[in-house]
Protein backbone atom coordinates (compact mmCIF):
# COMPACT_ATOMS: atom_id res chain seq x y z
CA UNK A 1 0.00 0.00 0.00
CA UNK A 2 1.34 3.42 -0.93
CA UNK A 3 -0.69 6.31 0.44
CA UNK A 4 0.48 9.59 -0.98
CA UNK A 5 -1.22 12.66 0.31
CA UNK A 6 -2.16 14.79 -2.69
CA UNK A 7 -3.92 17.07 -0.21
CA UNK A 8 -3.54 16.75 3.55
CA UNK A 9 -6.88 14.95 3.76
CA UNK A 10 -6.85 13.18 0.40
CA UNK A 11 -4.69 10.27 -0.65
CA UNK A 12 -3.84 8.94 -4.08
CA UNK A 13 -6.58 6.44 -4.90
CA UNK A 14 -4.85 5.57 -8.14
CA UNK A 15 -1.79 4.33 -6.23
CA UNK A 16 -3.95 2.05 -4.09
CA UNK A 17 -5.22 0.35 -7.24
CA UNK A 18 -1.98 -1.61 -7.35
CA UNK A 19 -3.26 -3.47 -4.27
CA UNK A 20 -6.33 -4.75 -6.15
CA UNK A 21 -5.66 -7.46 -8.76
CA UNK A 22 -8.96 -6.75 -10.53
CA UNK A 23 -7.47 -3.47 -11.78
CA UNK A 24 -4.60 -5.31 -13.48
CA UNK A 25 -6.85 -6.14 -16.41
CA UNK A 26 -7.78 -3.60 -19.04
CA UNK A 27 -11.40 -3.09 -19.95
CA UNK A 28 -12.31 -4.32 -23.46
CA UNK A 29 -12.40 -0.67 -24.57
CA UNK A 30 -8.62 -0.77 -24.08
CA UNK A 31 -8.83 1.63 -21.16
CA UNK A 32 -8.40 0.98 -17.46
CA UNK A 33 -11.64 0.12 -15.70
CA UNK A 34 -13.28 3.08 -13.96
CA UNK A 35 -15.02 1.11 -11.24
CA UNK A 36 -17.82 3.18 -9.75
CA UNK A 37 -20.03 0.48 -8.26
CA UNK A 38 -18.52 -0.17 -4.85
CA UNK A 39 -21.84 0.52 -3.12
CA UNK A 40 -23.04 -2.76 -4.65
CA UNK A 41 -19.91 -4.73 -3.76
CA UNK A 42 -16.25 -3.83 -3.57
CA UNK A 43 -13.20 -5.40 -5.24
CA UNK A 44 -10.78 -7.18 -2.91
CA UNK A 45 -7.23 -6.12 -2.12
CA UNK A 46 -4.48 -8.72 -2.32
CA UNK A 47 -4.22 -8.91 1.49
CA UNK A 48 -7.81 -10.14 1.68
CA UNK A 49 -7.36 -12.70 -1.08
CA UNK A 50 -4.17 -13.90 0.61
CA UNK A 51 -5.86 -14.09 4.01
CA UNK A 52 -8.59 -16.27 2.49
CA UNK A 53 -6.04 -18.52 0.78
CA UNK A 54 -3.99 -18.75 3.97
CA UNK A 55 -7.04 -19.61 6.07
CA UNK A 56 -8.17 -22.29 3.65
CA UNK A 57 -4.65 -23.49 2.93
CA UNK A 58 -3.06 -23.60 6.37
CA UNK A 59 -5.56 -23.05 9.17
CA UNK A 60 -8.75 -24.69 8.07
CA UNK A 61 -10.84 -26.99 10.24
CA UNK A 62 -14.28 -26.61 11.74
CA UNK A 63 -14.45 -24.22 14.68
CA UNK A 64 -15.67 -24.60 18.28
CA UNK A 65 -15.66 -28.40 17.98
CA UNK A 66 -12.32 -30.09 17.43
CA UNK A 67 -10.07 -31.11 20.32
CA UNK A 68 -6.99 -31.02 18.13
CA UNK A 69 -4.44 -28.40 17.22
CA UNK A 70 -5.74 -27.44 13.77
CA UNK A 71 -9.28 -26.88 14.97
CA UNK A 72 -8.07 -24.93 17.98
CA UNK A 73 -5.98 -22.78 15.63
CA UNK A 74 -8.99 -22.20 13.34
CA UNK A 75 -11.17 -21.35 16.34
CA UNK A 76 -8.63 -18.89 17.74
CA UNK A 77 -8.39 -17.15 14.38
CA UNK A 78 -12.15 -17.03 13.97
CA UNK A 79 -12.55 -15.48 17.43
CA UNK A 80 -9.69 -13.07 16.75
CA UNK A 81 -11.58 -11.91 13.65
CA UNK A 82 -14.65 -11.32 15.80
CA UNK A 83 -12.56 -9.16 18.13
CA UNK A 84 -11.31 -7.14 15.14
CA UNK A 85 -14.88 -6.45 13.99
CA UNK A 86 -15.89 -5.52 17.55
CA UNK A 87 -13.02 -3.05 17.90
CA UNK A 88 -13.70 -1.58 14.44
CA UNK A 89 -17.27 -0.59 15.36
CA UNK A 90 -16.46 0.40 18.95
CA UNK A 91 -18.23 -2.53 20.63
CA UNK A 92 -17.43 -3.00 24.30
CA UNK A 93 -16.94 -6.76 23.84
CA UNK A 94 -16.49 -9.27 20.99
CA UNK A 95 -19.43 -11.12 22.53
CA UNK A 96 -21.65 -8.38 21.15
CA UNK A 97 -20.74 -9.36 17.58
CA UNK A 98 -22.67 -12.12 15.84
CA UNK A 99 -21.30 -13.38 12.53
CA UNK A 100 -24.00 -13.65 9.88
CA UNK A 101 -23.97 -13.84 6.07
CA UNK A 102 -24.65 -10.18 5.37
CA UNK A 103 -26.50 -7.07 6.53
CA UNK A 104 -29.79 -8.52 5.28
CA UNK A 105 -29.42 -11.52 7.57
CA UNK A 106 -28.41 -9.30 10.50
CA UNK A 107 -31.61 -7.25 10.15
CA UNK A 108 -33.73 -10.38 9.73
CA UNK A 109 -32.17 -11.78 12.88
CA UNK A 110 -33.34 -8.73 14.84
CA UNK A 111 -36.79 -8.80 13.24
CA UNK A 112 -37.32 -12.49 13.98
CA UNK A 113 -35.64 -12.80 17.31
CA UNK A 114 -36.19 -9.46 19.02
CA UNK A 115 -39.26 -8.46 17.04
CA UNK A 116 -41.38 -11.55 17.43
CA UNK A 117 -40.65 -11.64 21.16
CA UNK A 118 -41.17 -7.99 21.96
CA UNK A 119 -43.87 -6.71 19.60
CA UNK A 120 -47.55 -7.31 19.59
CA UNK A 121 -50.71 -5.90 18.00
CA UNK A 122 -50.97 -2.18 18.58
CA UNK A 123 -47.22 -1.59 18.80
CA UNK A 124 -45.52 0.69 16.31
CA UNK A 125 -42.37 0.12 14.23
CA UNK A 126 -40.91 3.20 12.63
CA UNK A 127 -38.73 3.07 9.54
CA UNK A 128 -38.11 5.59 6.78
CA UNK A 129 -38.93 6.10 3.11
CA UNK A 130 -35.20 6.00 2.41
CA UNK A 131 -34.49 2.37 3.20
CA UNK A 132 -32.94 -0.40 1.18
CA UNK A 133 -35.41 -3.29 0.94
CA UNK A 134 -33.21 -5.13 3.48
CA UNK A 135 -34.30 -2.63 6.13
CA UNK A 136 -37.91 -2.52 5.01
CA UNK A 137 -39.27 -5.93 4.00
CA UNK A 138 -38.31 -7.65 7.30
CA UNK A 139 -40.30 -4.98 9.17
CA UNK A 140 -43.28 -5.44 6.86
CA UNK A 141 -43.20 -9.16 7.60
CA UNK A 142 -42.83 -8.53 11.31
CA UNK A 143 -45.77 -6.12 11.28
CA UNK A 144 -47.91 -8.59 9.33
CA UNK A 145 -47.14 -11.41 11.76
CA UNK A 146 -47.48 -9.50 15.02
CA UNK A 147 -50.20 -7.03 14.12
CA UNK A 148 -47.84 -4.14 14.88
CA UNK A 149 -48.22 -0.99 12.79
CA UNK A 150 -45.41 0.12 10.48
CA UNK A 151 -44.87 3.76 9.56
CA UNK A 152 -42.22 5.54 7.54
CA UNK A 153 -40.52 8.85 8.19
CA UNK A 154 -40.82 11.07 5.12
CA UNK A 155 -37.89 12.31 3.07
CA UNK A 156 -37.48 15.84 1.80
CA UNK A 157 -37.17 16.88 -1.84
CA UNK A 158 -33.40 17.10 -1.44
CA UNK A 159 -33.19 13.58 -0.03
CA UNK A 160 -32.87 14.19 3.71
CA UNK A 161 -34.89 12.61 6.47
CA UNK A 162 -37.65 14.97 7.57
CA UNK A 163 -36.77 15.28 11.24
CA UNK A 164 -40.01 17.14 12.03
CA UNK A 165 -41.91 14.17 10.67
CA UNK A 166 -39.71 11.87 12.75
CA UNK A 167 -40.45 13.93 15.87
CA UNK A 168 -44.19 13.80 15.18
CA UNK A 169 -44.18 10.05 14.68
CA UNK A 170 -42.03 9.48 17.76
CA UNK A 171 -44.89 11.09 19.69
CA UNK A 172 -46.77 7.83 19.07
CA UNK A 173 -44.06 6.03 21.03
CA UNK A 174 -42.81 3.36 18.62
CA UNK A 175 -41.03 0.36 20.09
CA UNK A 176 -38.40 0.30 17.36
CA UNK A 177 -36.81 2.76 14.93
CA UNK A 178 -35.04 1.16 11.95
CA UNK A 179 -32.97 3.57 9.90
CA UNK A 180 -30.03 3.50 7.51
CA UNK A 181 -26.86 5.41 8.28
CA UNK A 182 -26.17 6.10 4.60
CA UNK A 183 -28.74 5.73 1.84
CA UNK A 184 -27.49 3.55 -0.99
CA UNK A 185 -29.94 5.20 -3.40
CA UNK A 186 -29.39 8.87 -2.51
CA UNK A 187 -26.04 8.99 -0.73
CA UNK A 188 -27.58 10.80 2.24
CA UNK A 189 -25.74 10.52 5.57
CA UNK A 190 -28.36 10.52 8.28
CA UNK A 191 -27.78 12.26 11.65
CA UNK A 192 -27.86 8.96 13.52
CA UNK A 193 -26.72 10.16 16.94
CA UNK A 194 -29.51 12.75 16.97
CA UNK A 195 -32.08 10.24 15.70
CA UNK A 196 -31.01 7.69 18.33
CA UNK A 197 -31.26 10.26 21.10
CA UNK A 198 -34.76 11.26 20.00
CA UNK A 199 -35.83 7.62 19.59
CA UNK A 200 -34.57 6.67 23.05
CA UNK A 201 -36.38 9.63 24.61
CA UNK A 202 -39.53 8.22 23.04
CA UNK A 203 -38.76 4.78 24.47
CA UNK A 204 -37.74 3.07 21.22
CA UNK A 205 -34.73 0.90 20.39
CA UNK A 206 -32.70 1.78 17.30
CA UNK A 207 -31.62 -0.60 14.53
CA UNK A 208 -28.97 0.92 12.30
CA UNK A 209 -28.47 -0.38 8.78
CA UNK A 210 -24.78 0.46 8.47
CA UNK A 211 -24.14 -1.48 5.25
CA UNK A 212 -23.11 1.75 3.48
CA UNK A 213 -21.44 3.56 6.37
CA UNK A 214 -19.10 1.14 8.14
CA UNK A 215 -17.06 0.64 4.93
CA UNK A 216 -16.65 4.38 4.36
CA UNK A 217 -16.40 6.37 7.59
CA UNK A 218 -15.57 6.01 11.27
CA UNK A 219 -18.52 4.33 12.98
CA UNK A 220 -18.69 3.88 16.75
CA UNK A 221 -21.77 2.18 18.15
CA UNK A 222 -21.35 3.76 21.58
CA UNK A 223 -20.90 7.29 20.23
CA UNK A 224 -23.93 6.85 17.98
CA UNK A 225 -25.96 5.54 20.91
CA UNK A 226 -27.70 2.82 18.89
CA UNK A 227 -28.89 -0.63 19.95
CA UNK A 228 -28.34 -2.82 16.88
CA UNK A 229 -26.05 -2.43 13.86
CA UNK A 230 -25.94 -4.45 10.63
CA UNK A 231 -22.97 -4.64 8.23
CA UNK A 232 -21.84 -6.66 5.21
CA UNK A 233 -18.23 -7.75 4.67
CA UNK A 234 -18.34 -7.67 0.87
CA UNK A 235 -19.01 -3.92 0.75
CA UNK A 236 -15.91 -3.16 2.86
CA UNK A 237 -13.28 -4.95 0.74
CA UNK A 238 -13.95 -8.25 2.54
CA UNK A 239 -15.30 -11.55 1.24
CA UNK A 240 -18.92 -12.17 0.41
CA UNK A 241 -20.81 -14.58 2.67
CA UNK A 242 -19.86 -12.85 5.90
CA UNK A 243 -21.39 -9.92 7.74
CA UNK A 244 -22.06 -8.99 11.31
CA UNK A 245 -24.78 -7.99 13.68
CA UNK A 246 -23.66 -5.89 16.63
CA UNK A 247 -26.11 -5.54 19.51
CA UNK A 248 -25.89 -4.47 23.12
CA UNK A 249 -25.10 -7.58 25.12
CA UNK A 250 -28.15 -7.47 27.39
CA UNK A 251 -30.38 -7.35 24.31
CA UNK A 252 -28.64 -10.35 22.75
CA UNK A 253 -28.85 -12.26 26.02
CA UNK A 254 -32.58 -11.68 26.32
CA UNK A 255 -33.33 -12.63 22.71
CA UNK A 256 -34.27 -16.17 21.67
CA UNK A 257 -32.20 -17.83 18.94
CA UNK A 258 -32.92 -17.10 15.28
CA UNK A 259 -31.75 -20.36 13.68
CA UNK A 260 -31.39 -23.55 15.69
CA UNK A 261 -29.28 -26.69 15.34
CA UNK A 262 -25.65 -27.50 15.95
CA UNK A 263 -23.12 -25.14 17.58
CA UNK A 264 -25.69 -22.90 19.23
CA UNK A 265 -26.66 -25.23 22.06
CA UNK A 266 -25.48 -25.85 25.59
CA UNK A 267 -27.30 -29.15 26.21
CA UNK A 268 -29.71 -31.15 24.09
CA UNK A 269 -31.94 -34.00 25.23
CA UNK A 270 -34.81 -35.52 23.33
CA UNK A 271 -37.18 -33.38 25.33
CA UNK A 272 -35.49 -30.02 25.28
CA UNK A 273 -32.46 -27.84 24.63
CA UNK A 274 -30.62 -25.05 26.37
CA UNK A 275 -28.70 -22.43 24.42
CA UNK A 276 -25.03 -21.57 24.23
CA UNK A 277 -23.85 -18.21 25.53
CA UNK A 278 -23.99 -15.21 23.20
CA UNK A 279 -22.92 -14.78 20.48
CA UNK A 280 -22.77 -18.52 19.70
CA UNK A 281 -26.48 -18.81 20.53
CA UNK A 282 -27.05 -17.01 17.21
CA UNK A 283 -24.52 -18.91 15.11
CA UNK A 284 -26.18 -22.22 14.26
CA UNK A 285 -24.25 -24.54 11.95
CA UNK A 286 -20.79 -24.16 10.47
CA UNK A 287 -20.00 -20.47 9.98
CA UNK A 288 -18.01 -18.70 7.25
CA UNK A 289 -14.64 -19.57 8.79
CA UNK A 290 -12.05 -18.42 6.25
CA UNK A 291 -14.26 -15.47 5.30
CA UNK A 292 -13.97 -14.19 8.89
CA UNK A 293 -10.20 -14.08 8.42
CA UNK A 294 -10.73 -12.26 5.11
CA UNK A 295 -12.98 -9.71 6.78
CA UNK A 296 -10.41 -9.09 9.52
CA UNK A 297 -7.78 -8.53 6.80
CA UNK A 298 -10.07 -6.05 5.03
CA UNK A 299 -10.52 -4.14 8.28
CA UNK A 300 -6.76 -4.15 8.79
CA UNK A 301 -6.31 -2.69 5.32
CA UNK A 302 -8.90 0.03 5.92
CA UNK A 303 -7.43 0.86 9.33
CA UNK A 304 -4.02 1.29 7.77
CA UNK A 305 -5.50 3.98 5.52
CA UNK A 306 -7.54 5.34 8.44
CA UNK A 307 -11.31 5.62 8.31
CA UNK A 308 -11.22 9.40 8.71
CA UNK A 309 -8.98 9.50 5.61
CA UNK A 310 -11.34 7.20 3.71
CA UNK A 311 -14.22 9.53 4.51
CA UNK A 312 -12.23 12.67 3.60
CA UNK A 313 -11.18 11.10 0.30
CA UNK A 314 -14.74 10.21 -0.67
CA UNK A 315 -16.06 13.56 0.50
CA UNK A 316 -13.56 15.25 -1.82
CA UNK A 317 -14.54 13.03 -4.77
CA UNK A 318 -18.23 13.63 -4.05
CA UNK A 319 -17.71 17.41 -4.05
CA UNK A 320 -15.91 17.26 -7.38
CA UNK A 321 -18.46 14.90 -8.91
CA UNK A 322 -21.38 16.94 -7.62
CA UNK A 323 -20.15 20.18 -9.15
CA UNK A 324 -19.08 18.49 -12.39
CA UNK A 325 -22.44 16.78 -12.88
CA UNK A 326 -24.49 19.79 -11.85
CA UNK A 327 -22.72 21.78 -14.55
CA UNK A 328 -23.97 19.45 -17.29
CA UNK A 329 -27.29 20.43 -18.91
CA UNK A 330 -29.97 17.79 -18.58
CA UNK A 331 -28.38 16.03 -15.60
CA UNK A 332 -30.14 15.94 -12.25
CA UNK A 333 -28.33 14.71 -9.16
CA UNK A 334 -30.32 13.40 -6.21
CA UNK A 335 -29.64 13.77 -2.51
CA UNK A 336 -28.35 16.58 -0.32
CA UNK A 337 -25.85 19.07 -1.74
CA UNK A 338 -23.94 19.59 1.53
CA UNK A 339 -20.80 17.41 1.46
CA UNK A 340 -21.16 16.73 5.19
CA UNK A 341 -24.52 15.13 4.55
CA UNK A 342 -23.56 13.18 1.44
CA UNK A 343 -21.43 10.05 1.17
CA UNK A 344 -19.49 9.02 -1.93
CA UNK A 345 -22.64 7.84 -3.70
CA UNK A 346 -23.87 9.97 -6.60
CA UNK A 347 -27.31 9.04 -7.90
CA UNK A 348 -28.40 10.90 -11.02
CA UNK A 349 -30.71 10.95 -14.01
CA UNK A 350 -30.09 12.23 -17.52
CA UNK A 351 -33.13 13.79 -19.19
CA UNK A 352 -34.72 11.56 -21.80
CA UNK A 353 -32.33 8.60 -21.35
CA UNK A 354 -33.23 5.55 -19.29
CA UNK A 355 -30.62 4.72 -16.64
CA UNK A 356 -30.20 1.21 -18.07
CA UNK A 357 -29.24 2.75 -21.42
CA UNK A 358 -26.91 5.13 -19.60
CA UNK A 359 -25.14 2.24 -17.86
CA UNK A 360 -24.88 0.30 -21.14
CA UNK A 361 -23.22 3.20 -22.92
CA UNK A 362 -20.96 3.82 -19.91
CA UNK A 363 -19.87 0.19 -20.08
CA UNK A 364 -18.66 0.72 -23.64
CA UNK A 365 -16.44 3.43 -22.22
CA UNK A 366 -15.11 1.23 -19.42
CA UNK A 367 -17.11 2.98 -16.71
CA UNK A 368 -18.93 0.57 -14.38
CA UNK A 369 -21.95 2.05 -12.61
CA UNK A 370 -25.18 0.69 -11.23
CA UNK A 371 -28.52 1.50 -12.85
CA UNK A 372 -31.90 0.57 -11.48
CA UNK A 373 -33.97 1.02 -8.35
CA UNK A 374 -31.03 0.04 -6.11
CA UNK A 375 -33.29 -2.23 -4.00
CA UNK A 376 -35.00 0.95 -2.83
CA UNK A 377 -38.19 1.09 -4.88
CA UNK A 378 -39.99 3.41 -2.42
CA UNK A 379 -37.18 5.95 -2.92
CA UNK A 380 -37.73 5.81 -6.68
CA UNK A 381 -41.50 6.20 -6.12
CA UNK A 382 -40.87 9.21 -3.85
CA UNK A 383 -39.13 11.03 -6.69
CA UNK A 384 -41.39 9.59 -9.38
CA UNK A 385 -38.48 7.93 -11.17
CA UNK A 386 -38.30 4.42 -12.60
CA UNK A 387 -34.61 4.21 -11.78
CA UNK A 388 -31.39 6.21 -11.44
CA UNK A 389 -27.80 5.76 -12.47
CA UNK A 390 -25.48 5.53 -9.47
CA UNK A 391 -21.75 6.15 -9.29
CA UNK A 392 -20.16 5.22 -5.99
CA UNK A 393 -16.61 5.92 -4.84
CA UNK A 394 -14.15 4.07 -2.67
CA UNK A 395 -10.51 4.17 -1.74
CA UNK A 396 -9.18 3.19 -5.19
CA UNK A 397 -11.09 5.93 -7.01
CA UNK A 398 -9.61 9.25 -7.88
CA UNK A 399 -10.26 12.47 -9.80
CA UNK A 400 -9.53 10.52 -12.95
CA UNK A 401 -12.72 8.51 -12.28
CA UNK A 402 -14.72 11.71 -11.88
CA UNK A 403 -13.38 12.82 -15.28
CA UNK A 404 -14.27 9.43 -16.81
CA UNK A 405 -17.78 9.75 -15.36
CA UNK A 406 -18.40 13.20 -16.85
CA UNK A 407 -16.86 12.16 -20.15
CA UNK A 408 -19.20 9.14 -20.28
CA UNK A 409 -22.22 11.37 -19.58
CA UNK A 410 -21.28 13.68 -22.45
CA UNK A 411 -20.75 10.69 -24.76
CA UNK A 412 -24.14 9.25 -23.80
CA UNK A 413 -25.92 12.53 -24.40
CA UNK A 414 -24.21 12.91 -27.75
CA UNK A 415 -25.13 9.40 -28.81
CA UNK A 416 -28.79 9.91 -27.93
CA UNK A 417 -28.89 13.34 -29.56
CA UNK A 418 -27.59 11.81 -32.77
CA UNK A 419 -30.05 8.91 -32.63
N1 LIG B 1 -28.62 -1.85 3.33
C1 LIG B 1 -28.10 -1.03 2.44
C2 LIG B 1 -28.18 0.44 2.67
C3 LIG B 1 -27.50 -1.54 1.29
O1 LIG B 1 -26.99 -0.70 0.37
C4 LIG B 1 -27.45 -2.93 1.11
C5 LIG B 1 -26.87 -3.50 -0.12
O2 LIG B 1 -26.77 -2.86 -1.14
C6 LIG B 1 -28.00 -3.75 2.09
C7 LIG B 1 -28.56 -3.18 3.20
C8 LIG B 1 -27.99 -5.23 1.97
O3 LIG B 1 -26.70 -5.71 1.94
P1 LIG B 1 -26.47 -7.26 1.65
O4 LIG B 1 -27.03 -7.53 0.29
O5 LIG B 1 -25.00 -7.42 1.72
O6 LIG B 1 -27.19 -8.00 2.72
Boltz pocket constraint, residues with backbone or C-beta under 6 A from the ligand:
constraints:
  - pocket:
      binder: B
      contacts: [[A, 39], [A, 40], [A, 102], [A, 103], [A, 104], [A, 105], [A, 132], [A, 134], [A, 135], [A, 180], [A, 182], [A, 183], [A, 184], [A, 209], [A, 211], [A, 212], [A, 232], [A, 374], [A, 375]]
      max_distance: 6.0
